[in-house]
Amino acid sequence: MPGKPLYYTFGNHMHWVDMQWLWGYDVLPGCVADMRTLVDETGARGCVNFDAVGYEKMAGECPEALAELRAMIEAGHVEPVGCSYGQPYGLFQPGESNIRQFNYGVRTARRLLGVRPQTFWEEEFYFFPQLPQVLRRCGYKGASLFFQWTWHTPELPGEQASLILWEGIDGSRLPALPRNTLNVHQWPEDFDGLLEQGLINELDHPAIVQWLELMPSRDWMCRSEVLLPRLKALMGDERFDVRPRTCAQLIAELLEAHKTAQASSDLQTQASSPPSLASNLPVRQYTPDQVWHGMTLGKNADRHPRASRRVERRILAAESISALAGLFGRPYPSWDV
């Protein structure tokens, strides 16, 4: 008799900004290689979350590692998620800057990875109430709202569900994996008691969502050799029908399960934004006062957002001057072009 369905996905986070500066040129290729080991050894499926500038650096510095990553994406073993250009803390940046982050990031992913990002999921805290609207306009189809417990200890409200509809201020909705008690970090001990707790039994389709930061270095706390024993035990647990999926695959299957449940209960399926969303999913519109940002908003007052707005205005002014100057022709003779 098959066990209870239990989904699993992971997000593998790394970044060229800061990490490669500190740890050297092997950071991103090493992360890809260790992710390949994890996938091959366990059959896990998941996501890669690099800054898009990191993909550009890989193209120039380690093209063979980028080719390996593309092969894993083409095989459906991993998907690129997030894909902001520089992985900023989005709540500190003006709207124009956030849009530019996604525009540049999506273009980079399409050019170098051969796919358009489908899922928004960043490891560092990236949240503001207008984000669903921005993401939908940039082509994202889903999201995960589990941000890793990191420098700024962000938290979104916990939910008793595997999937919600995340609603923006303008009414835009995205299907999203919410923050819940089945979110685990990169520590093997996070699995202690996980399969015996409430949501595993209470939900028809529970989903374990895990953040990783893989790097095959003895000096690094998160590497595949440390994680393999627990993940192999999870994949082989006979109590469950374990279903490893990428984030987009997981969201699609949870949506289909909700629609099937509606149909079997003689409920009418209604269109939403984006179309084909199940109408019985919980709808959540989070506000800034519902999230705790740790020290981020309690240090230097609002100096960071004020400085960011000032820089943004200067960039926009420079872009305007550049566009205007273009009306006067090139600054050198046409025969010299």
PAZAPA-4460 file (N, C-alpha, C; in steps of 0.05 Angstrom, whole numbers, plus 32768, in hexadecimal, padded with zeros to 4 digits):
% residues 337
    n_x    n_y    n_z   ca_x   ca_y   ca_z    c_x    c_y    c_z   seq   type   mol
   8011   7FE8   8000   8000   8000   8000   8012   8019   8000     1      M     A
   800E   802C   7FED   801F   8043   7FEC   801B   8055   8005     2      P     A
   8031   8062   800D   8030   8073   8024   8023   808D   801E     3      G     A
   8021   809E   8032   8015   80B8   802E   8027   80CA   801D     4      K     A
   801B   80D9   800A   802C   80EB   7FFA   803A   80FF   800B     5      P     A
   8054   8103   8006   8065   8116   8014   8078   8123   8000     6      L     A
   8074   813C   7FFB   8085   814A   7FE7   809E   8155   7FF5     7      Y     A
   80B3   8158   7FE5   80CC   8163   7FEE   80D8   8174   7FD8     8      Y     A
   80E2   818C   7FE0   80F2   819D   7FCE   8107   81AB   7FDD     9      T     A
   811C   81B3   7FD0   8131   81C3   7FDD   8137   81DB   7FCC    10      F     A
   8142   81F0   7FDA   814D   8207   7FCC   816B   8208   7FD3    11      G     A
   817C   8208   7FBF   8199   8209   7FC3   81A3   8225   7FBE    12      N     A
   81AA   8233   7FD3   81B1   8250   7FD1   81CF   8255   7FD1    13      H     A
   81D7   8266   7FBF   81F3   8270   7FC0   81F4   828A   7FB1    14      M     A
   820A   8299   7FB3   820B   82B2   7FA6   8227   82BA   7FA0    15      H     A
   822B   82C7   7F88   8245   82D1   7F81   824C   82E9   7F92    16      W     A
   8239   82FB   7F95   823D   8313   7FA6   8243   8309   7FC3    17      V     A
   825A   8311   7FCE   8262   830B   7FE9   826F   82EF   7FEB    18      D     A
   8261   82DA   7FE4   826B   82BF   7FE9   8284   82B9   7FD8    19      M     A
   8284   82BF   7FBF   829B   82BA   7FAE   82B2   82CD   7FB6    20      Q     A
   82AB   82E5   7FBF   82BF   82F8   7FC8   82CF   82EC   7FE0    21      W     A
   82C0   82DE   7FF1   82CC   82D4   800A   82D8   82B8   8007    22      L     A
   82CB   82A7   7FF6   82D2   828B   7FF5   82E1   8283   7FDB    23      W     A
   82E2   8295   7FC8   82F1   828F   7FAF   82E0   8285   7F98    24      G     A
   82EE   827E   7F82   82E1   8278   7F69   82D2   825E   7F69    25      Y     A
   82D6   824C   7F7D   82CA   8232   7F7D   82AE   8232   7F89    26      D     A
   82A4   8249   7F93   828A   8249   7FA1   8273   823F   7F90    27      V     A
   826E   824D   7F79   8257   8246   7F68   825B   822B   7F5A    28      L     A
   8271   8225   7F4E   8274   820A   7F42   8274   81F4   7F57    29      P     A
   827F   81F9   7F6F   827E   81E5   7F84   8261   81E0   7F8E    30      G     A
   8251   81F6   7F8F   8235   81F3   7F97   8226   81E2   7F83    31      C     A
   822B   81E6   7F69   821E   81D7   7F54   8226   81B9   7F56    32      V     A
   823F   81B4   7F5A   8249   8199   7F5C   823E   818A   7F74    33      A     A
   823C   8198   7F8B   8231   818B   7FA3   8213   8187   7FA0    34      D     A
   8205   8198   7F92   81E9   8194   7F8D   81E5   817C   7F7A    35      M     A
   81F6   8178   7F67   81F5   8161   7F56   81F8   8147   7F66    36      R     A
   820B   8148   7F79   820F   8130   7F8B   81F5   812B   7F9B    37      T     A
   81E9   813F   7FA6   81D1   813C   7FB6   81BB   8130   7FA6    38      L     A
   81B7   813B   7F8E   81A1   8132   7F7C   81A6   8115   7F74    39      V     A
   81BE   810E   7F6C   81C4   80F3   7F62   81C2   80DF   7F78    40      D     A
   81CB   80E6   7F91   81CC   80D3   7FA7   81B0   80CE   7FB3    41      E     A
   819E   80E1   7FB2   8185   80DF   7FC0   816C   80DE   7FAE    42      T     A
   816F   80E7   7F95   8158   80EA   7F84   8148   8103   7F8A    43      G     A
   8153   8115   7F9B   8144   812E   7FA1   8142   8140   7F89    44      A     A
   812E   8151   7F89   812A   8165   7F75   8127   8180   7F84    45      R     A
   8130   8195   7F77   812E   81AF   7F86   8134   81C6   7F74    46      G     A
   8141   81DB   7F80   8144   81F4   7F72   8160   81FF   7F77    47      C     A
   8169   8210   7F65   8182   821E   7F68   817C   823C   7F6A    48      V     A
   8188   8249   7F7E   8183   8265   7F83   819E   8274   7F85    49      N     A
   81A8   827B   7F6D   81C0   828C   7F6C   81B7   82A9   7F64    50      F     A
   81C7   82BD   7F6A   81C2   82D7   7F5F   81C8   82D5   7F41    51      D     A
   81B9   82E3   7F31   81BC   82E1   7F14   81D7   82EA   7F0A    52      A     A
   81E3   82FE   7F19   81FE   8306   7F12   8211   82EE   7F15    53      V     A
   820B   82DC   7F28   821B   82C4   7F2B   821B   82B2   7F13    54      G     A
   8204   82B0   7F05   8203   82A0   7EED   8214   82AD   7ED7    55      Y     A
   8214   82C8   7ED6   8226   82D5   7EC3   8243   82D0   7EC9    56      E     A
   824A   82D0   7EE3   8266   82CA   7EEA   826D   82AE   7EE3    57      K     A
   825B   829B   7EE7   8260   827F   7EE0   8265   827C   7EC3    58      M     A
   8256   828B   7EB2   825A   8289   7E95   8276   8290   7E8D    59      A     A
   8282   82A3   7E9B   829D   82AC   7E95   82B3   829D   7EA3    60      G     A
   82AD   8294   7EBC   82C2   8288   7ECD   82C2   826A   7ECF    61      E     A
   82AA   825E   7ECC   82A8   8240   7ECF   8291   8237   7EBD    62      C     A
   8294   8239   7EA2   827F   8232   7E90   8277   8214   7E92    63      P     A
   828A   8203   7E99   8283   81E7   7E9C   826F   81E2   7EB3    64      E     A
   8272   81F1   7EC9   825F   81EF   7EDF   8244   81FA   7ED7    65      A     A
   8243   820F   7EC7   822A   821A   7EBD   821D   8206   7EAB    66      L     A
   822C   81F8   7E9A   8221   81E4   7E88   8215   81CD   7E99    67      A     A
   8222   81C5   7EAE   8218   81B0   7EBF   81FD   81B8   7ECC    68      E     A
   81FC   81D2   7ED5   81E3   81DC   7EE1   81CD   81DC   7ECC    69      L     A
   81D3   81E5   7EB4   81BF   81E5   7E9E   81B5   81C9   7E99    70      R     A
   81C7   81B5   7E9A   81BE   8199   7E95   81AB   8190   7EAB    71      A     A
   81B0   8197   7EC4   819F   8190   7EDA   8183   819D   7ED7    72      M     A
   8183   81B6   7ECD   816A   81C4   7EC9   815A   81B7   7EB2    73      I     A
   8168   81B1   7E9C   815B   81A4   7E85   8150   8189   7E8C    74      E     A
   815D   817B   7E9E   8153   8160   7EA7   813C   8162   7EBA    75      A     A
   8136   817A   7EC4   8120   817D   7ED7   8127   8177   7EF4    76      G     A
   8141   8174   7EF9   814A   816E   7F14   814A   8187   7F26    77      H     A
   8150   819E   7F1B   814F   81B7   7F2A   8143   81CD   7F19    78      V     A
   8139   81E2   7F25   8130   81FA   7F16   813C   8212   7F23    79      E     A
   8142   8227   7F13   814C   8240   7F1E   8134   824F   7F2B    80      P     A
   8138   8259   7F43   8123   8268   7F51   812E   8283   7F5A    81      V     A
   811C   8295   7F5F   8124   82B0   7F68   812F   82C0   7F50    82      G     A
   8148   82BC   7F4A   8155   82C8   7F33   8155   82E6   7F33    83      C     A
   8154   82F3   7F4A   815A   830F   7F4B   8177   8313   7F44    84      S     A
   817E   832A   7F39   8198   832D   7F2E   81AE   832D   7F44    85      Y     A
   81A8   833A   7F5B   81BD   833C   7F70   81B4   8333   7F8B    86      G     A
   819C   8326   7F8D   8191   831D   7FA6   8190   8333   7FBC    87      Q     A
   8182   8349   7FB6   8180   835E   7FCB   816B   8358   7FE0    88      P     A
   816B   8367   7FF5   8154   8367   8007   813F   837A   7FFA    89      Y     A
   812B   836E   7FED   811A   837D   7FDC   810A   8393   7FEB    90      G     A
   8104   838F   8004   80F4   83A3   8013   8103   83BD   8016    91      L     A
   811D   83BD   8014   812D   83D5   8017   8131   83E4   7FFD    92      F     A
   8129   83D8   7FE7   812E   83E4   7FCD   8114   83F1   7FC2    93      Q     A
   8116   8407   7FB3   80FE   8412   7FA6   80F3   83FF   7F91    94      P     A
   80DA   8405   7F89   80CD   83F3   7F76   80DB   83F0   7F5C    95      G     A
   80E6   8406   7F51   80F5   8406   7F38   810D   83F3   7F3A    96      E     A
   811A   83F4   7F50   8132   83E3   7F54   812A   83C5   7F55    97      S     A
   8114   83BF   7F63   810B   83A3   7F64   8104   8398   7F48    98      N     A
   80F6   83A9   7F39   80EE   83A0   7F1E   8107   839C   7F0D    99      I     A
   811B   83AD   7F10   8134   83AA   7F01   8142   8390   7F0A   100      R     A
   8142   838A   7F23   814E   8371   7F2D   8143   8359   7F1F   101      Q     A
   8128   8358   7F1C   811B   8341   7F10   811E   8341   7EF1   102      F     A
   811C   8359   7EE5   8120   835A   7EC8   813C   8350   7EC0   103      N     A
   8150   835B   7ECD   816B   8352   7EC7   8170   8335   7ECE   104      Y     A
   8165   832C   7EE4   8168   8310   7EED   815B   82FD   7EDA   105      G     A
   8142   8303   7ED2   8134   82F1   7EC0   8142   82EF   7EA5   106      V     A
   814B   8306   7E9B   815A   8306   7E81   8173   82F5   7E83   107      R     A
   8181   82F8   7E99   819A   82E8   7E9D   8194   82CA   7E9E   108      T     A
   817F   82C2   7EAC   8178   82A6   7EAE   8170   829B   7E93   109      A     A
   8161   82AA   7E84   8158   82A0   7E69   8171   829E   7E57   110      R     A
   8183   82B1   7E59   819A   82B0   7E47   81AE   829A   7E4E   111      R     A
   81B3   8296   7E68   81C9   8284   7E70   81BF   8268   7E79   112      L     A
   81A6   8267   7E83   819C   824D   7E8D   8188   8241   7E79   113      L     A
   817F   8251   7E66   816D   8247   7E52   8150   8244   7E5A   114      G     A
   8148   824E   7E72   812D   824D   7E7B   8125   8267   7E88   115      V     A
   810B   826C   7E89   8101   8283   7E97   80F9   827B   7EB3   116      R     A
   8102   828A   7EC8   80FA   8282   7EE3   80DC   8282   7EE7   117      P     A
   80D2   826D   7EF4   80B5   826A   7EF9   80AE   8270   7F16   118      Q     A
   80C1   826D   7F28   80BB   826E   7F44   80CC   8283   7F52   119      T     A
   80BF   8294   7F62   80CE   82A7   7F74   80D4   8299   7F8E   120      F     A
   80ED   8297   7F94   80F5   828B   7FAE   8112   8294   7FB3   121      W     A
   8115   82A7   7FC6   812F   82B0   7FCD   8136   82A7   7FEA   122      E     A
   814F   82A2   7FEE   8158   8299   8009   8158   82B0   801D   123      E     A
   8163   82C7   8015   8162   82DF   8026   8147   82EC   8025   124      E     A
   8140   82FA   803A   8125   8305   803D   811F   8318   8026   125      F     A
   810A   8312   8017   8102   8323   8001   80E3   8324   8001   126      Y     A
   80D9   8338   800D   80BB   833A   8010   80B3   8357   8012   127      F     A
   809D   835E   8004   808E   8376   8008   8072   8371   7FFC   128      F     A
   805D   837F   8005   8042   8378   7FFE   803C   8379   7FE0   129      P     A
   804A   838A   7FD1   8045   838D   7FB4   8052   8377   7FA4   130      Q     A
   8062   8366   7FB0   8073   8353   7FA1   8063   8340   7F8F   131      L     A
   804C   8335   7F97   803E   8324   7F84   8038   8331   7F69   132      P     A
   8030   834B   7F6A   802B   8359   7F51   8044   835C   7F40   133      Q     A
   805A   8363   7F4C   8073   8365   7F3E   807C   834B   7F32   134      V     A
   8079   8335   7F41   8082   831B   7F38   8071   8311   7F20   135      L     A
   8057   8315   7F22   8046   830C   7F0C   804C   831B   7EF3   136      R     A
   8051   8335   7EF5   8058   8344   7EDD   8073   833D   7ED2   137      R     A
   8084   8331   7EE2   809F   8328   7ED9   809E   830B   7ECF   138      C     A
   8086   82FE   7ED0   8084   82E3   7EC5   8085   82CC   7ED8   139      G     A
   8086   82D2   7EF2   8088   82BC   7F06   806C   82B0   7F09   140      Y     A
   806B   8295   7F0D   8052   8286   7F0F   804C   827D   7F2C   141      K     A
   8060   827D   7F3D   805D   8274   7F59   8072   827F   7F6A   142      G     A
   8071   8277   7F84   8084   8282   7F98   8087   826F   7FAF   143      A     A
   809C   8272   7FBE   80A0   8266   7FD8   80A6   827C   7FEC   144      S     A
   8099   827C   8003   809C   8291   8016   80AB   8289   802F   145      L     A
   80BC   8274   802C   80CE   826B   8041   80E9   8277   803C   146      F     A
   80F0   828B   804C   810B   8297   804B   811B   828B   8062   147      F     A
   8135   8286   805C   8145   8278   8070   814B   828A   8088   148      Q     A
   814C   827E   809F   8154   828C   80B8   8171   8295   80B5   149      W     A
   8175   82AE   80B0   818F   82B8   80A9   8195   82D1   80B8   150      T     A
   81A5   82E3   80AC   81AE   82FB   80BA   8198   830B   80C8   151      W     A
   8181   830C   80BA   816D   831F   80C4   8154   8311   80CE   152      H     A
   8155   82F7   80D2   8140   82E7   80DF   8124   82EF   80D7   153      T     A
   811E   82EF   80BC   8103   82F6   80B4   80EF   82DF   80B8   154      P     A
   80D6   82E6   80BD   80C1   82D2   80BF   80A8   82DC   80B3   155      E     A
   809B   82CC   80A3   8080   82D1   809A   806D   82C0   80AB   156      L     A
   8054   82C8   80AE   8041   82B8   80BE   8041   829B   80B5   157      P     A
   8040   8289   80C9   803E   826C   80C3   8022   8265   80BB   158      G     A
   8020   8252   80A8   8006   8248   809E   8003   822B   80A3   159      E     A
   7FEA   8222   80A4   7FE4   8205   80A7   7FDC   81FA   808B   160      Q     A
   7FED   81FE   8078   7FE7   81F6   805C   8001   81F1   804D   161      A     A
   7FFF   81E1   8038   8016   81DD   8026   8017   81F2   8010   162      S     A
   8000   81FE   800A   7FFF   8211   7FF4   7FEA   8227   7FFA   163      L     A
   7FF1   8240   7FF4   7FDE   8256   7FF7   7FDE   8267   7FDE   164      I     A
   7FCB   8279   7FDD   7FCC   828E   7FC8   7FD6   82A8   7FD5   165      L     A
   7FED   82B1   7FCC   7FFA   82C9   7FD7   7FEF   82E1   7FC7   166      W     A
   7FE2   82F3   7FD5   7FD4   8309   7FC7   7FE2   8323   7FCD   167      E     A
   7FE6   8333   7FB7   7FF2   834D   7FB9   7FDD   8362   7FBE   168      G     A
   7FE6   837B   7FC2   7FD5   8391   7FC8   7FC0   8395   7FB2   169      I     A
   7FC8   8391   7F99   7FB6   8396   7F82   7FA4   837E   7F7C   170      D     A
   7FA6   8368   7F8C   7F96   8351   7F87   7FA4   833B   7F77   171      G     A
   7FBC   8340   7F6D   7FCB   832B   7F5F   7FD1   8314   7F71   172      S     A
   7FCE   82FC   7F67   7FD3   82E4   7F78   7FE7   82D1   7F6B   173      R     A
   7FF7   82C5   7F7C   8009   82B0   7F74   8006   8298   7F86   174      L     A
   8005   8280   7F7B   8006   8268   7F8D   8022   8267   7F9A   175      P     A
   8022   8263   7FB4   803B   8264   7FC3   803D   824F   7FD8   176      A     A
   8055   8244   7FDB   805A   8232   7FF2   805E   8244   800A   177      L     A
   804E   8241   8020   8050   8254   8036   8065   824C   804A   178      P     A
   8069   825E   805D   8078   8258   8075   8068   8245   8086   179      R     A
   8073   822E   808D   8065   821B   80A0   807A   820A   80AE   180      N     A
   8070   81F8   80BE   8082   81E8   80CF   8091   81D2   80C0   181      T     A
   808B   81CF   80A6   809A   81BC   8095   80B0   81C9   8086   182      L     A
   80B6   81E2   808C   80CD   81F0   8081   80E6   81E9   8092   183      N     A
   80FB   81E0   8085   8113   81D8   8094   812B   81E6   8089   184      V     A
   813E   81EB   809A   8157   81F7   8091   816C   81E1   808A   185      H     A
   8184   81E9   8088   8199   81D8   807D   81A5   81C5   8092   186      Q     A
   819B   81C6   80AA   81A7   81B6   80BF   819A   819A   80C0   187      W     A
   81A8   8185   80C0   819C   816A   80C1   8189   8166   80D9   188      P     A
   8190   8173   80F0   817F   8170   8107   8163   817C   8104   189      E     A
   815F   818D   80EF   8144   8198   80EA   8130   8182   80E3   190      D     A
   813A   816A   80DB   8128   8154   80D5   811F   8145   80EE   191      F     A
   812B   814B   8105   8123   813D   811D   8106   8141   8123   192      D     A
   80F7   812C   8124   80DA   812E   812A   80C9   8139   8115   193      G     A
   80D4   8140   80FE   80C5   814E   80E9   80AE   813D   80DE   194      L     A
   80B4   8124   80DA   80A0   8112   80CD   808A   8109   80E1   195      L     A
   808D   8110   80FA   8078   8108   810D   8067   811F   8116   196      E     A
   806C   8137   810B   805E   814F   8115   8044   8154   8107   197      Q     A
   8035   8169   810F   801A   816E   8108   8014   816E   80EA   198      G     A
   8021   8180   80DB   8019   8184   80BF   801D   816B   80AE   199      L     A
   8030   815B   80B5   8033   8142   80A6   801A   8131   80A7   200      I     A
   800D   8131   80BE   7FF4   8122   80C1   7FDB   8131   80B9   201      N     A
   7FDC   814C   80BC   7FC4   815C   80B8   7FBE   8162   809B   202      E     A
   7FD3   8165   808B   7FD0   816D   806F   7FCE   8154   805D   203      L     A
   7FBE   8156   8048   7FBC   8140   8035   7FD5   813E   8023   204      D     A
   7FE2   8155   801E   7FFA   8155   800D   800F   8166   801B   205      H     A
   801B   815D   8031   8030   816C   803E   8049   816F   802C   206      P     A
   8058   8185   8030   806F   818A   801F   8086   8194   8031   207      A     A
   809C   8186   8031   80B4   818F   803F   80C4   81A2   802C   208      I     A
   80CA   81B9   8036   80D9   81CD   8026   80F2   81D4   8035   209      V     A
   8109   81D1   8029   8123   81D4   8037   8135   81E7   8028   210      Q     A
   8143   81F8   8038   8158   8209   802D   8173   81FB   8031   211      W     A
   8184   81FC   801D   81A0   81F2   801E   81B3   8208   8014   212      L     A
   81CC   8206   801C   81E1   8217   8011   81F9   8205   800D   213      E     A
   81F8   81F5   7FF7   820C   81E0   7FF3   8227   81EA   7FEA   214      L     A
   823C   81DF   7FF6   8257   81E5   7FEE   8268   81CE   7FF8   215      M     A
   8277   81C0   7FE7   8286   81A8   7FF0   82A1   81B0   7FFD   216      P     A
   829F   81BE   8013   82B7   81C6   8021   82B5   81BD   803E   217      S     A
   82CA   81B2   8049   82CA   81AA   8065   82C6   81C1   8078   218      R     A
   82CC   81D9   806E   82C9   81F1   807F   82AD   81FD   807E   219      D     A
   829B   81F0   806E   8280   81FB   806B   826C   81E8   8078   220      W     A
   8257   81F4   8084   8245   81E5   8095   8230   81D5   8085   221      M     A
   822B   81DD   806C   8216   81D0   805C   8222   81C3   8043   222      C     A
   8225   81A9   8043   822F   819B   802C   8220   8180   802A   223      R     A
   8220   8175   8013   820F   815D   800E   8216   8146   8020   224      S     A
   8230   8142   8026   8237   812A   8037   822A   812C   8052   225      E     A
   8225   8143   805D   8218   8146   8077   81FA   8141   8075   226      V     A
   81EE   8149   805E   81D1   8147   805A   81C7   812C   8050   227      L     A
   81D9   811D   8043   81D0   8105   8035   81C3   80F0   8048   228      L     A
   81CD   80EA   8060   81C0   80D6   8070   81A3   80DC   8076   229      P     A
   819C   80F5   807E   8180   80FB   8084   816F   80FB   806B   230      R     A
   8179   8106   8055   8169   8106   803D   8164   80EA   8032   231      L     A
   8178   80D9   8033   8174   80BD   802A   815F   80AF   803C   232      K     A
   8160   80B5   8056   814C   80A9   8068   8130   80B3   8061   233      A     A
   812E   80CD   805B   8114   80D8   8053   8109   80CB   803A   234      L     A
   811A   80CA   8025   8111   80BF   800B   810A   80A1   800E   235      M     A
   8115   8093   8021   8110   8076   8024   80FB   8070   8039   236      G     A
   80EF   8084   8045   80DC   807F   805B   80C2   8072   804F   237      D     A
   80BD   8059   8057   80A7   804A   804C   808B   8053   8055   238      E     A
   808A   8065   8069   8070   8070   8071   8065   8084   805D   239      R     A
   8076   808D   804B   806E   80A3   8039   8075   809C   801C   240      F     A
   8065   80A8   800B   806A   80A8   7FEE   8079   80C3   7FE9   241      D     A
   8093   80C2   7FEC   80A3   80DB   7FEA   80A5   80E4   7FCD   242      V     A
   809E   80FD   7FC8   809D   8107   7FAC   80B0   811F   7FAA   243      R     A
   80C9   811B   7FA2   80DB   8132   7F9F   80D4   8142   7F86   244      P     A
   80D2   815C   7F89   80CA   816D   7F73   80DA   8188   7F74   245      R     A
   80DC   8195   7F5D   80E5   81B1   7F5D   80CE   81C2   7F68   246      T     A
   80D3   81DB   7F6E   80BF   81EC   7F79   80A7   81F0   7F66   247      C     A
   80AD   81F5   7F4D   8097   81F9   7F3A   8087   81DF   7F36   248      A     A
   8094   81C8   7F36   8086   81AF   7F34   8074   81AA   7F4C   249      Q     A
   807F   81B1   7F63   8070   81AD   7F7C   8057   81BF   7F7D   250      L     A
   805A   81D8   7F76   8043   81EA   7F75   802E   81E0   7F62   251      I     A
   8036   81D8   7F4A   8023   81CE   7F36   8014   81B6   7F40   252      A     A
   8021   81A3   7F4D   8014   818B   7F56   8001   8191   7F6E   253      E     A
   8009   81A4   7F7F   7FF7   81AB   7F95   7FDF   81BA   7F8B   254      L     A
   7FE2   81CB   7F76   7FCB   81D8   7F6A   7FB8   81C3   7F5E   255      L     A
   7FC3   81B0   7F50   7FB3   819B   7F44   7FA4   818A   7F59   256      E     A
   7FB2   8185   7F6F   7FA5   8176   7F85   7F8D   8185   7F91   257      A     A
   7F91   81A0   7F94   7F7B   81B0   7F9E   7F64   81B1   7F8B   258      H     A
   7F69   81B3   7F71   7F54   81B4   7F5D   7F45   8199   7F5C   259      K     A
   7F54   8183   7F5F   7F47   8169   7F5F   7F35   8166   7F78   260      T     A
   7F3F   8170   7F8F   7F2F   816F   7FA7   7F16   817F   7FA4   261      A     A
   7F17   8196   7F97   7F00   81A6   7F92   7EEB   8197   7F81   262      Q     A
   7EF5   818B   7F6C   7EE3   817E   7F5A   7ED5   8166   7F68   263      A     A
   7EE4   8158   7F78   7ED8   8141   7F86   7EC4   8149   7F9B   264      S     A
   7EC6   8162   7FA4   7EB3   816D   7FB8   7E9D   817D   7FAB   265      S     A
   7E9B   817B   7F90   7E86   8189   7F80   7E88   81A7   7F84   266      D     A
   7EA0   81B1   7F87   7EA4   81CE   7F89   7EAC   81D8   7F6D   267      L     A
   7EA2   81EF   7F67   7EA8   81FB   7F4D   7EC3   8208   7F4D   268      Q     A
   7ED4   8201   7F39   7EEE   820D   7F37   7EEB   8228   7F29   269      T     A
   7EF6   823C   7F34   7EF4   8257   7F29   7F0F   8262   7F21   270      Q     A
   7F0F   8273   7F0D   7F28   827F   7F04   7F32   8294   7F17   271      A     A
   7F4C   8296   7F19   7F58   82AB   7F2A   7F70   82B5   7F1C   272      S     A
   7F81   82C4   7F2A   7F99   82CF   7F1D   7FB2   82C2   7F2A   273      S     A
   7FC3   82B3   7F1B   7FBF   82AC   7F00   7FA9   8297   7EFD   274      P     A
   7F9E   8292   7EE4   7F88   8281   7EE0   7F8E   8264   7EE9   275      P     A
   7F7A   8255   7EEF   7F7B   8239   7EF6   7F82   8234   7F13   276      S     A
   7F83   8249   7F24   7F89   8244   7F40   7F71   8238   7F4E   277      L     A
   7F76   8226   7F61   7F60   821A   7F70   7F54   822F   7F83   278      A     A
   7F39   8230   7F83   7F2C   8246   7F93   7F2B   8240   7FB1   279      S     A
   7F30   8227   7FB9   7F2E   8221   7FD5   7F49   8224   7FE4   280      N     A
   7F5D   822F   7FD7   7F76   8234   7FE4   7F73   824D   7FF6   281      L     A
   7F81   824C   800E   7F81   8264   801F   7F8E   827C   8011   282      P     A
   7F82   8293   8013   7F8D   82AC   8007   7F9A   82BC   801D   283      V     A
   7FB2   82C5   8018   7FC1   82D4   802D   7FCD   82EE   8020   284      R     A
   7FC8   8304   802D   7FD4   831E   8026   7FE3   8328   803E   285      Q     A
   7FFD   8323   803D   800E   832A   8054   8015   8347   8053   286      Y     A
   8018   8353   806B   8020   836F   806E   803A   8371   807E   287      T     A
   8048   8388   807B   8061   838A   8089   8060   8386   80A7   288      P     A
   804A   838D   80B4   8048   838A   80D1   8045   836D   80D9   289      D     A
   8042   835B   80C6   803F   833E   80CC   805A   8330   80CC   290      Q     A
   806F   833E   80C3   8089   8330   80C1   809C   833E   80D4   291      V     A
   80AE   832E   80DE   80C3   8339   80F0   80DD   8338   80E2   292      W     A
   80EA   834F   80E0   8102   8352   80D1   811C   8350   80E1   293      H     A
   8119   834A   80FA   8131   8349   810B   813E   8364   810D   294      G     A
   8158   8365   810B   8167   837E   8110   8165   8391   80F8   295      M     A
   815C   8386   80E1   815E   8396   80C8   8151   83B1   80CA   296      T     A
   8139   83B2   80D5   812B   83CC   80D7   8131   83DA   80F1   297      L     A
   8141   83CE   8101   8147   83DB   811B   8163   83E5   811D   298      G     A
   8171   83E8   8107   818C   83F1   8107   818F   8408   80F3   299      K     A
   819A   841E   80FC   819E   8436   80EA   8183   8441   80E0   300      N     A
   816D   843B   80EE   8153   8446   80E7   814D   8441   80CA   301      A     A
   8145   8455   80BB   813E   8451   809F   8154   845B   808C   302      D     A
   816C   845C   8096   8182   8466   8086   8186   8456   806C   303      R     A
   8184   843C   806D   8188   842B   8056   8173   8431   8040   304      H     A
   8159   8430   8046   8146   8436   8030   8148   8452   8025   305      P     A
   814E   8466   8037   8151   8481   802D   8169   8484   801A   306      R     A
   817F   8478   8021   8197   8478   8010   8191   846A   7FF5   307      A     A
   8182   8454   7FF7   817B   8444   7FDF   816A   8455   7FCD   308      S     A
   8156   8463   7FD8   8145   8474   7FC7   8155   848B   7FB9   309      R     A
   8168   8496   7FC8   8179   84AB   7FBD   818A   84A1   7FA5   310      R     A
   8195   8489   7FA8   81A5   847D   7F92   8193   8477   7F7B   311      V     A
   817B   846D   7F81   8168   8466   7F6C   8161   847E   7F5B   312      E     A
   815C   8494   7F68   8155   84AD   7F59   816C   84B6   7F47   313      R     A
   8185   84B3   7F51   819C   84BA   7F40   819F   84A8   7F28   314      R     A
   8199   848E   7F2C   819B   847B   7F15   8186   8482   7F00   315      I     A
   816D   8487   7F0A   8158   848E   7EF7   815E   84A9   7EE8   316      L     A
   8169   84BC   7EF7   8171   84D5   7EEA   8186   84D0   7ED5   317      A     A
   819A   84BF   7EDB   81AF   84B9   7EC8   81A3   84AB   7EAF   318      A     A
   8190   8499   7EB3   8184   848B   7E9D   8175   849F   7E8B   319      E     A
   8167   84B2   7E98   8158   84C7   7E88   816B   84D8   7E78   320      S     A
   8181   84E0   7E84   8195   84F1   7E76   81A1   84E1   7E5F   321      I     A
   81A6   84C7   7E63   81B2   84B7   7E4E   819F   84B4   7E36   322      S     A
   8185   84B0   7E3D   8171   84AE   7E27   816E   84C8   7E18   323      A     A
   816F   84DE   7E27   816D   84F9   7E1A   8185   84FE   7E08   324      L     A
   819D   84F7   7E12   81B6   84FC   7E03   81B6   84EC   7DE9   325      A     A
   81A8   84D5   7DE9   81A7   84C5   7DD1   8199   84D2   7DBA   326      G     A
   8188   84E6   7DC1   8179   84F4   7DAC   818B   8506   7D9B   327      L     A
   81A3   850D   7DA6   81B5   851F   7D98   81CA   8510   7D87   328      F     A
   81C7   84F6   7D84   81DA   84E7   7D74   81F3   84DF   7D83   329      G     A
   8204   84D1   7D75   821C   84C6   7D82   8231   84DB   7D85   330      R     A
   8242   84D9   7D9A   8256   84EE   7D9F   826F   84EA   7D8E   331      P     A
   826E   84DB   7D78   8285   84D7   7D67   827B   84D5   7D4A   332      Y     A
   828C   84D9   7D36   8283   84D9   7D1A   8277   84BE   7D12   333      P     A
   8263   84BE   7D01   8256   84A6   7CF9   8269   8493   7CEA   334      S     A
   827D   849F   7CDC   828F   848D   7CCD   82A2   847E   7CDF   335      W     A
   82A3   8486   7CF9   82B5   8479   7D0C   82A8   8462   7D1B   336      D     A
   828F   845C   7D15   8280   8448   7D23   8287   842C   7D18   337      V     A
***
